Amino acid sequence: MMNETDLLLGETFFYLTTTGWRSGKLHKIEIWYVTYCERYYLISENRLNAHWVQNIQRNPLVSFYVGQRKGTTPTEPIPAIGRILSVEEEAELIAIINRLFVEKYGWNVGLIVEIVPATP
């Protein structure tokens, strides 16, 4: 039986960098993600209380890369725009993203944030 460390070694993560809304400093997090229609979706378990979500609310310009567990060499960060999905206006998209999270991770509790790579 594989332990959690063995399972995580082959798993890819989303590395998101936001700009702190108070400090102006860059903050990077490692988080689970799904993709849909060439966009990336993250779930904030702490909803609007998560600092990275608060940073995106105030400054949607972010960067990211997808890679394996910390300790591996990242690719060049990709500039992107982040936004919180609207429950009232995007219920169908939210249902799709929730299903994708359940299929991939067996979990989907929280606020969904969309990350759209910036076009050159």
ABEGO torsion letter per residue (X at the ends): XBBAAAAAAABBBBBBBBBBAAAGBBBBBBBBBBBBGGBBBBBBAAEAABAAAAAAAABABBBBBBBBBBGBBBBBBBBBBBBBBBAAAAAAAAAAAAAAAAAAAGBABEBBBBBBBBBX
